[in-house]
Amino acid sequence: MSDQLVKLQSRGLTIADPSLAAEFLRHINYYSFAGYGLAFENPRHCYPSGTTFEQIRQAYEFDRVLRDLCTESIELIELDLRANLAHSFGENHGPFGHVDLSHFYDTSRHAEWLRKLREETDRSSDLFIAHHRTKYNEFPDVPIWVATEVMSFGSLSNFYRTLHKQDQKRVSLRYGVQPQTLRSWIHHLVYVRNLCAHHARLWDRVWSIKPDLPAGHHWSAPLLPDNTQLFVSLLIQSKMLHGIAAEQAFACEWRQRVRGLIDERRPDCPDSLQKMGLTGEWCNHPQW
């Protein structure tokens, strides 16, 4: 641990209390800490004079709260998508319509998706699954409103992705976007949720899975610089929460907490807003 502190000091980082710094590195791992330090380096592997260990630690603390906020939001969006898909699809195709290949436009993926769903169902220890296991001959096939409670978020995303467009549209209308846009948004949110679950750095990340943007000036520069950084994901979450009537109190309070976090605790490094893809007037964005 002392070697790691010496390395950081050799790169120009000020460490006021080496013992506390060593304990923190034992907690989060040196390489995770170094990742948070990237935003402060200039040039690479060099910290400008006056950069402190505590500044980088505060960036980590900021990111931890940000991940919690995104996890909360995406959890509600996922829950709503499950209910929305189950209701819409079941109403139009019946309880076991999801085992019928004709209800999917991307038939090449259906067999593998259904195999995984059956595995997820069979592994489940939920009491409602135990009931279906013992009472119904169709098991491991279960009604779609049961299946959507069992399938992973990734499986839910693939379910929506392979539906016929008219079925996708019935779901996407709730969130005020086109079906192809919602397909991309769900895929992106699965990715962000997985980053949060694995404690990955979020705040200054450039997305590997970038969401498609709807047409219109709200979703283009200068109001939204691009689709590569945090801001676009926050806007997507805000937009989808807006479509969930039962959660408007949460949505309002969530937006306030995100704004408060960014206003009060954003990392003390150069261009921190730009590193999140935020404009100077980001909180006045029409979708926020």
C-alpha atoms as a printed R data frame, in Angstrom:
    type eleno elety resid chain resno       x       y       z
1   ATOM     1    CA   MET     A     1   0.000   0.000   0.000
2   ATOM     2    CA   SER     A     2   2.858   2.386   0.778
3   ATOM     3    CA   ASP     A     3   4.253   1.785  -2.728
4   ATOM     4    CA   GLN     A     4   0.932   2.877  -4.219
5   ATOM     5    CA   LEU     A     5   0.908   6.062  -2.154
6   ATOM     6    CA   VAL     A     6   4.475   6.812  -3.210
7   ATOM     7    CA   LYS     A     7   3.438   6.320  -6.849
8   ATOM     8    CA   LEU     A     8   0.555   8.777  -6.439
9   ATOM     9    CA   GLN     A     9   2.811  11.321  -4.730
10  ATOM    10    CA   SER     A    10   5.410  10.933  -7.478
11  ATOM    11    CA   ARG     A    11   2.709  11.957  -9.948
12  ATOM    12    CA   GLY     A    12   2.069  15.153  -8.017
13  ATOM    13    CA   LEU     A    13  -0.856  14.166  -5.782
14  ATOM    14    CA   THR     A    14  -0.924  15.795  -2.335
15  ATOM    15    CA   ILE     A    15  -1.733  13.298   0.433
16  ATOM    16    CA   ALA     A    16  -2.318  15.038   3.762
17  ATOM    17    CA   ASP     A    17  -2.863  11.878   5.837
18  ATOM    18    CA   PRO     A    18  -1.116   8.809   4.372
19  ATOM    19    CA   SER     A    19  -2.594   6.420   6.941
20  ATOM    20    CA   LEU     A    20  -6.172   7.419   6.112
21  ATOM    21    CA   ALA     A    21  -5.342   7.321   2.412
22  ATOM    22    CA   ALA     A    22  -3.949   3.802   2.774
23  ATOM    23    CA   GLU     A    23  -7.121   2.640   4.529
24  ATOM    24    CA   PHE     A    24  -9.260   4.110   1.758
25  ATOM    25    CA   LEU     A    25  -7.244   2.305  -0.927
26  ATOM    26    CA   ARG     A    26  -7.735  -0.945   0.972
27  ATOM    27    CA   HIS     A    27 -11.450  -0.240   0.809
28  ATOM    28    CA   ILE     A    28 -11.954   0.567  -2.878
29  ATOM    29    CA   ASN     A    29  -8.790  -0.790  -4.570
30  ATOM    30    CA   TYR     A    30  -5.978   1.292  -6.035
31  ATOM    31    CA   TYR     A    31  -7.075   0.800  -9.646
32  ATOM    32    CA   SER     A    32 -10.603   1.966  -8.918
33  ATOM    33    CA   PHE     A    33  -9.172   5.052  -7.197
34  ATOM    34    CA   ALA     A    34  -6.848   5.688 -10.141
35  ATOM    35    CA   GLY     A    35  -9.876   5.611 -12.447
36  ATOM    36    CA   TYR     A    36 -11.441   8.465 -10.494
37  ATOM    37    CA   GLY     A    37  -8.132  10.277 -10.735
38  ATOM    38    CA   LEU     A    38  -8.219  10.347 -14.533
39  ATOM    39    CA   ALA     A    39 -10.431  13.434 -14.584
40  ATOM    40    CA   PHE     A    40  -7.799  15.317 -12.561
41  ATOM    41    CA   GLU     A    41  -4.699  14.285 -14.528
42  ATOM    42    CA   ASN     A    42  -3.118  16.730 -16.958
43  ATOM    43    CA   PRO     A    43  -1.190  15.323 -18.764
44  ATOM    44    CA   ARG     A    44  -1.738  11.578 -18.281
45  ATOM    45    CA   HIS     A    45  -0.195  10.242 -15.047
46  ATOM    46    CA   CYS     A    46   0.471  13.790 -13.814
47  ATOM    47    CA   TYR     A    47  -1.612  15.686 -11.266
48  ATOM    48    CA   PRO     A    48  -1.477  19.497 -11.479
49  ATOM    49    CA   SER     A    49  -0.049  21.249  -8.463
50  ATOM    50    CA   GLY     A    50  -2.544  21.442  -5.599
51  ATOM    51    CA   THR     A    51  -4.531  18.324  -6.558
52  ATOM    52    CA   THR     A    52  -5.299  16.352  -3.413
53  ATOM    53    CA   PHE     A    53  -6.162  12.794  -2.497
54  ATOM    54    CA   GLU     A    54  -9.322  14.116  -0.844
55  ATOM    55    CA   GLN     A    55 -10.549  15.700  -4.098
56  ATOM    56    CA   ILE     A    56 -10.387  12.331  -5.824
57  ATOM    57    CA   ARG     A    57 -12.040  10.639  -2.861
58  ATOM    58    CA   GLN     A    58 -14.871  13.181  -3.058
59  ATOM    59    CA   ALA     A    59 -15.305  12.349  -6.756
60  ATOM    60    CA   TYR     A    60 -15.751   8.716  -5.736
61  ATOM    61    CA   GLU     A    61 -18.315   9.703  -3.088
62  ATOM    62    CA   PHE     A    62 -20.197  11.810  -5.645
63  ATOM    63    CA   ASP     A    63 -20.267   8.900  -8.057
64  ATOM    64    CA   ARG     A    64 -21.497   6.490  -5.405
65  ATOM    65    CA   VAL     A    65 -24.533   8.677  -4.678
66  ATOM    66    CA   LEU     A    66 -25.111   9.188  -8.402
67  ATOM    67    CA   ARG     A    67 -25.160   5.419  -8.944
68  ATOM    68    CA   ASP     A    68 -27.704   5.058  -6.140
69  ATOM    69    CA   LEU     A    69 -29.932   7.690  -7.739
70  ATOM    70    CA   CYS     A    70 -29.752   6.028 -11.153
71  ATOM    71    CA   THR     A    71 -30.419   2.634  -9.604
72  ATOM    72    CA   GLU     A    72 -33.562   3.981  -7.916
73  ATOM    73    CA   SER     A    73 -34.829   5.550 -11.110
74  ATOM    74    CA   ILE     A    74 -34.097   2.607 -13.397
75  ATOM    75    CA   GLU     A    75 -35.675   0.224 -10.887
76  ATOM    76    CA   LEU     A    76 -38.986   2.098 -11.156
77  ATOM    77    CA   ILE     A    77 -38.733   2.297 -14.947
78  ATOM    78    CA   GLU     A    78 -38.034  -1.443 -15.146
79  ATOM    79    CA   LEU     A    79 -41.005  -2.202 -12.884
80  ATOM    80    CA   ASP     A    80 -43.272  -0.076 -15.062
81  ATOM    81    CA   LEU     A    81 -42.005  -1.683 -18.262
82  ATOM    82    CA   ARG     A    82 -42.726  -5.150 -16.866
83  ATOM    83    CA   ALA     A    83 -46.333  -4.240 -16.059
84  ATOM    84    CA   ASN     A    84 -46.819  -2.271 -19.286
85  ATOM    85    CA   LEU     A    85 -45.518  -5.110 -21.471
86  ATOM    86    CA   ALA     A    86 -47.454  -7.790 -19.607
87  ATOM    87    CA   HIS     A    87 -50.737  -5.885 -19.839
88  ATOM    88    CA   SER     A    88 -50.366  -4.819 -23.473
89  ATOM    89    CA   PHE     A    89 -49.089  -8.128 -24.831
90  ATOM    90    CA   GLY     A    90 -51.415 -10.302 -22.750
91  ATOM    91    CA   GLU     A    91 -54.457  -8.261 -23.709
92  ATOM    92    CA   ASN     A    92 -53.703  -8.670 -27.419
93  ATOM    93    CA   HIS     A    93 -52.245 -12.194 -27.576
94  ATOM    94    CA   GLY     A    94 -53.500 -14.061 -24.536
95  ATOM    95    CA   PRO     A    95 -51.654 -15.508 -21.551
96  ATOM    96    CA   PHE     A    96 -49.319 -17.775 -23.552
97  ATOM    97    CA   GLY     A    97 -48.898 -15.646 -26.658
98  ATOM    98    CA   HIS     A    98 -45.174 -15.308 -25.953
99  ATOM    99    CA   VAL     A    99 -44.548 -18.964 -26.838
100 ATOM   100    CA   ASP     A   100 -46.098 -18.441 -30.291
101 ATOM   101    CA   LEU     A   101 -43.457 -17.597 -32.893
102 ATOM   102    CA   SER     A   102 -45.949 -15.718 -35.060
103 ATOM   103    CA   HIS     A   103 -46.144 -12.891 -32.475
104 ATOM   104    CA   PHE     A   104 -42.494 -11.937 -33.041
105 ATOM   105    CA   TYR     A   105 -40.944 -10.222 -36.022
106 ATOM   106    CA   ASP     A   106 -37.393 -11.353 -35.177
107 ATOM   107    CA   THR     A   107 -38.049 -15.075 -35.232
108 ATOM   108    CA   SER     A   108 -34.352 -15.990 -35.284
109 ATOM   109    CA   ARG     A   109 -33.955 -14.876 -31.666
110 ATOM   110    CA   HIS     A   110 -37.185 -16.224 -30.268
111 ATOM   111    CA   ALA     A   111 -36.112 -19.811 -29.580
112 ATOM   112    CA   GLU     A   112 -33.067 -18.756 -27.570
113 ATOM   113    CA   TRP     A   113 -35.019 -16.079 -25.710
114 ATOM   114    CA   LEU     A   114 -37.754 -18.585 -24.795
115 ATOM   115    CA   ARG     A   115 -35.186 -21.182 -23.696
116 ATOM   116    CA   LYS     A   116 -33.583 -18.687 -21.321
117 ATOM   117    CA   LEU     A   117 -36.977 -17.562 -20.018
118 ATOM   118    CA   ARG     A   118 -37.907 -21.167 -19.244
119 ATOM   119    CA   GLU     A   119 -34.582 -21.608 -17.425
120 ATOM   120    CA   GLU     A   120 -35.158 -18.423 -15.418
121 ATOM   121    CA   THR     A   121 -38.656 -19.599 -14.546
122 ATOM   122    CA   ASP     A   122 -37.517 -23.069 -13.509
123 ATOM   123    CA   ARG     A   123 -34.763 -21.614 -11.287
124 ATOM   124    CA   SER     A   124 -37.102 -19.200  -9.524
125 ATOM   125    CA   SER     A   125 -37.891 -19.831  -5.877
126 ATOM   126    CA   ASP     A   126 -40.786 -17.356  -5.769
127 ATOM   127    CA   LEU     A   127 -43.972 -18.715  -4.231
128 ATOM   128    CA   PHE     A   128 -46.071 -17.762  -7.250
129 ATOM   129    CA   ILE     A   129 -43.746 -19.847  -9.439
130 ATOM   130    CA   ALA     A   130 -43.972 -22.781  -7.013
131 ATOM   131    CA   HIS     A   131 -47.741 -22.552  -7.387
132 ATOM   132    CA   HIS     A   132 -47.535 -22.783 -11.184
133 ATOM   133    CA   ARG     A   133 -44.947 -25.575 -10.966
134 ATOM   134    CA   THR     A   134 -47.279 -27.810  -8.970
135 ATOM   135    CA   LYS     A   135 -50.672 -26.833 -10.403
136 ATOM   136    CA   TYR     A   136 -50.298 -26.328 -14.162
137 ATOM   137    CA   ASN     A   137 -49.168 -28.707 -16.907
138 ATOM   138    CA   GLU     A   138 -47.832 -25.850 -19.053
139 ATOM   139    CA   PHE     A   139 -44.920 -25.226 -16.661
140 ATOM   140    CA   PRO     A   140 -42.184 -23.980 -17.210
141 ATOM   141    CA   ASP     A   141 -44.359 -21.898 -19.520
142 ATOM   142    CA   VAL     A   142 -46.353 -19.442 -17.423
143 ATOM   143    CA   PRO     A   143 -48.758 -16.618 -18.358
144 ATOM   144    CA   ILE     A   144 -47.028 -13.519 -19.691
145 ATOM   145    CA   TRP     A   145 -47.996 -11.460 -16.628
146 ATOM   146    CA   VAL     A   146 -46.134 -14.036 -14.537
147 ATOM   147    CA   ALA     A   147 -43.231 -14.394 -16.981
148 ATOM   148    CA   THR     A   148 -42.466 -10.678 -16.935
149 ATOM   149    CA   GLU     A   149 -41.977 -10.892 -13.170
150 ATOM   150    CA   VAL     A   150 -39.368 -13.635 -13.588
151 ATOM   151    CA   MET     A   151 -37.342 -12.563 -16.599
152 ATOM   152    CA   SER     A   152 -34.208 -10.476 -16.118
153 ATOM   153    CA   PHE     A   153 -34.128  -6.873 -17.287
154 ATOM   154    CA   GLY     A   154 -31.944  -7.978 -20.206
155 ATOM   155    CA   SER     A   155 -34.486 -10.646 -21.139
156 ATOM   156    CA   LEU     A   156 -37.273  -8.072 -20.873
157 ATOM   157    CA   SER     A   157 -35.311  -5.828 -23.239
158 ATOM   158    CA   ASN     A   158 -34.929  -8.676 -25.736
159 ATOM   159    CA   PHE     A   159 -38.636  -9.481 -25.450
160 ATOM   160    CA   TYR     A   160 -39.600  -5.951 -26.423
161 ATOM   161    CA   ARG     A   161 -36.923  -5.783 -29.137
162 ATOM   162    CA   THR     A   162 -38.311  -8.812 -31.001
163 ATOM   163    CA   LEU     A   163 -42.014  -7.877 -30.940
164 ATOM   164    CA   HIS     A   164 -43.897  -6.709 -34.007
165 ATOM   165    CA   LYS     A   165 -43.886  -2.934 -34.353
166 ATOM   166    CA   GLN     A   166 -47.574  -2.531 -33.522
167 ATOM   167    CA   ASP     A   167 -47.015  -4.321 -30.208
168 ATOM   168    CA   GLN     A   168 -43.961  -2.185 -29.491
169 ATOM   169    CA   LYS     A   169 -45.938   0.959 -30.246
170 ATOM   170    CA   ARG     A   170 -48.655   0.129 -27.722
171 ATOM   171    CA   VAL     A   171 -45.917   0.053 -25.055
172 ATOM   172    CA   SER     A   172 -43.897   3.049 -26.250
173 ATOM   173    CA   LEU     A   173 -46.916   5.384 -26.335
174 ATOM   174    CA   ARG     A   174 -46.873   5.469 -22.534
175 ATOM   175    CA   TYR     A   175 -43.445   7.137 -22.601
176 ATOM   176    CA   GLY     A   176 -44.095   9.442 -25.531
177 ATOM   177    CA   VAL     A   177 -41.437   8.048 -27.868
178 ATOM   178    CA   GLN     A   178 -41.316   5.985 -31.040
179 ATOM   179    CA   PRO     A   179 -40.875   2.190 -30.764
180 ATOM   180    CA   GLN     A   180 -37.378   2.157 -32.243
181 ATOM   181    CA   THR     A   181 -36.303   4.841 -29.775
182 ATOM   182    CA   LEU     A   182 -37.691   2.925 -26.802
183 ATOM   183    CA   ARG     A   183 -35.884  -0.233 -27.987
184 ATOM   184    CA   SER     A   184 -32.609   1.645 -27.831
185 ATOM   185    CA   TRP     A   185 -33.424   3.323 -24.517
186 ATOM   186    CA   ILE     A   186 -34.256   0.065 -22.765
187 ATOM   187    CA   HIS     A   187 -31.031  -1.496 -24.049
188 ATOM   188    CA   HIS     A   188 -29.068   1.507 -22.767
189 ATOM   189    CA   LEU     A   189 -30.758   1.435 -19.353
190 ATOM   190    CA   VAL     A   190 -29.967  -2.270 -18.940
191 ATOM   191    CA   TYR     A   191 -26.328  -1.357 -19.564
192 ATOM   192    CA   VAL     A   192 -26.378   1.550 -17.088
193 ATOM   193    CA   ARG     A   193 -28.152  -0.575 -14.470
194 ATOM   194    CA   ASN     A   194 -25.433  -3.228 -14.830
195 ATOM   195    CA   LEU     A   195 -22.706  -0.597 -14.432
196 ATOM   196    CA   CYS     A   196 -24.363   0.557 -11.217
197 ATOM   197    CA   ALA     A   197 -24.739  -2.997  -9.937
198 ATOM   198    CA   HIS     A   198 -21.013  -3.626 -10.451
199 ATOM   199    CA   HIS     A   199 -19.999  -0.325  -8.795
200 ATOM   200    CA   ALA     A   200 -18.452   0.952 -12.012
201 ATOM   201    CA   ARG     A   201 -17.546   4.615 -12.399
202 ATOM   202    CA   LEU     A   202 -20.487   6.457 -13.925
203 ATOM   203    CA   TRP     A   203 -20.105  10.214 -13.745
204 ATOM   204    CA   ASP     A   204 -17.494  10.828 -16.474
205 ATOM   205    CA   ARG     A   205 -17.939   7.607 -18.453
206 ATOM   206    CA   VAL     A   206 -18.325   7.644 -22.230
207 ATOM   207    CA   TRP     A   207 -21.127   5.166 -22.908
208 ATOM   208    CA   SER     A   208 -20.301   1.955 -24.717
209 ATOM   209    CA   ILE     A   209 -24.003   1.443 -25.448
210 ATOM   210    CA   LYS     A   210 -25.284   4.781 -26.677
211 ATOM   211    CA   PRO     A   211 -29.027   5.471 -26.838
212 ATOM   212    CA   ASP     A   212 -30.697   6.652 -30.020
213 ATOM   213    CA   LEU     A   213 -32.074  10.185 -29.860
214 ATOM   214    CA   PRO     A   214 -35.563  11.231 -30.982
215 ATOM   215    CA   ALA     A   215 -35.934  13.858 -33.653
216 ATOM   216    CA   GLY     A   216 -36.326  17.421 -32.441
217 ATOM   217    CA   HIS     A   217 -34.251  20.257 -31.035
218 ATOM   218    CA   HIS     A   218 -34.697  19.069 -27.417
219 ATOM   219    CA   TRP     A   219 -32.493  16.108 -28.272
220 ATOM   220    CA   SER     A   220 -29.759  17.874 -30.194
221 ATOM   221    CA   ALA     A   221 -27.108  20.564 -29.682
222 ATOM   222    CA   PRO     A   222 -26.971  23.002 -28.039
223 ATOM   223    CA   LEU     A   223 -29.596  21.685 -25.561
224 ATOM   224    CA   LEU     A   224 -28.030  18.212 -25.591
225 ATOM   225    CA   PRO     A   225 -24.400  18.052 -26.771
226 ATOM   226    CA   ASP     A   226 -24.533  14.359 -27.785
227 ATOM   227    CA   ASN     A   227 -25.588  10.873 -26.698
228 ATOM   228    CA   THR     A   228 -22.272   9.734 -25.241
229 ATOM   229    CA   GLN     A   229 -22.278  10.861 -21.597
230 ATOM   230    CA   LEU     A   230 -24.274  11.031 -18.385
231 ATOM   231    CA   PHE     A   231 -26.661  13.837 -19.348
232 ATOM   232    CA   VAL     A   232 -28.434  11.868 -22.067
233 ATOM   233    CA   SER     A   233 -29.105   9.011 -19.659
234 ATOM   234    CA   LEU     A   234 -30.479  11.381 -17.019
235 ATOM   235    CA   LEU     A   235 -32.817  12.911 -19.625
236 ATOM   236    CA   ILE     A   236 -34.010   9.467 -20.733
237 ATOM   237    CA   GLN     A   237 -34.750   8.496 -17.152
238 ATOM   238    CA   SER     A   238 -36.555  11.793 -16.551
239 ATOM   239    CA   LYS     A   239 -38.605  11.404 -19.740
240 ATOM   240    CA   MET     A   240 -39.662   7.846 -18.917
241 ATOM   241    CA   LEU     A   241 -40.479   8.688 -15.300
242 ATOM   242    CA   HIS     A   242 -42.719  11.457 -16.634
243 ATOM   243    CA   GLY     A   243 -44.818   8.763 -18.328
244 ATOM   244    CA   ILE     A   244 -45.459   6.902 -15.066
245 ATOM   245    CA   ALA     A   245 -48.461   8.677 -13.550
246 ATOM   246    CA   ALA     A   246 -48.294   6.757 -10.269
247 ATOM   247    CA   GLU     A   247 -44.737   7.917  -9.579
248 ATOM   248    CA   GLN     A   248 -44.855  11.649 -10.285
249 ATOM   249    CA   ALA     A   249 -44.020  12.554  -6.684
250 ATOM   250    CA   PHE     A   250 -40.935  10.341  -6.858
251 ATOM   251    CA   ALA     A   251 -39.974  11.741 -10.269
252 ATOM   252    CA   CYS     A   252 -40.093  15.329  -9.012
253 ATOM   253    CA   GLU     A   253 -38.146  14.509  -5.859
254 ATOM   254    CA   TRP     A   254 -35.612  12.421  -7.853
255 ATOM   255    CA   ARG     A   255 -34.896  15.298 -10.224
256 ATOM   256    CA   GLN     A   256 -34.382  17.617  -7.247
257 ATOM   257    CA   ARG     A   257 -31.946  15.199  -5.639
258 ATOM   258    CA   VAL     A   258 -29.963  14.799  -8.865
259 ATOM   259    CA   ARG     A   259 -29.791  18.563  -9.294
260 ATOM   260    CA   GLY     A   260 -28.762  19.062  -5.666
261 ATOM   261    CA   LEU     A   261 -26.024  16.458  -5.979
262 ATOM   262    CA   ILE     A   262 -24.580  18.010  -9.124
263 ATOM   263    CA   ASP     A   263 -24.872  21.591  -7.879
264 ATOM   264    CA   GLU     A   264 -23.354  20.920  -4.459
265 ATOM   265    CA   ARG     A   265 -21.023  17.957  -4.777
266 ATOM   266    CA   ARG     A   266 -19.791  17.568  -8.341
267 ATOM   267    CA   PRO     A   267 -16.086  16.706  -8.619
268 ATOM   268    CA   ASP     A   268 -13.666  19.571  -8.110
269 ATOM   269    CA   CYS     A   269 -11.789  19.087 -11.359
270 ATOM   270    CA   PRO     A   270 -11.540  21.101 -14.587
271 ATOM   271    CA   ASP     A   271 -14.604  20.970 -16.857
272 ATOM   272    CA   SER     A   272 -16.598  18.707 -14.560
273 ATOM   273    CA   LEU     A   273 -19.913  19.648 -16.204
274 ATOM   274    CA   GLN     A   274 -18.562  18.910 -19.674
275 ATOM   275    CA   LYS     A   275 -17.233  15.567 -18.482
276 ATOM   276    CA   MET     A   276 -20.835  14.624 -17.692
277 ATOM   277    CA   GLY     A   277 -22.132  16.017 -20.992
278 ATOM   278    CA   LEU     A   278 -23.977  18.766 -19.102
279 ATOM   279    CA   THR     A   279 -24.551  22.245 -20.432
280 ATOM   280    CA   GLY     A   280 -24.372  25.297 -18.199
281 ATOM   281    CA   GLU     A   281 -28.198  25.461 -18.259
282 ATOM   282    CA   TRP     A   282 -28.791  21.708 -18.097
283 ATOM   283    CA   CYS     A   283 -31.410  21.881 -15.329
284 ATOM   284    CA   ASN     A   284 -33.599  24.113 -17.551
285 ATOM   285    CA   HIS     A   285 -33.751  21.474 -20.288
286 ATOM   286    CA   PRO     A   286 -37.398  20.923 -21.393
287 ATOM   287    CA   GLN     A   287 -37.146  17.195 -20.712
288 ATOM   288    CA   TRP     A   288 -35.857  17.835 -17.191
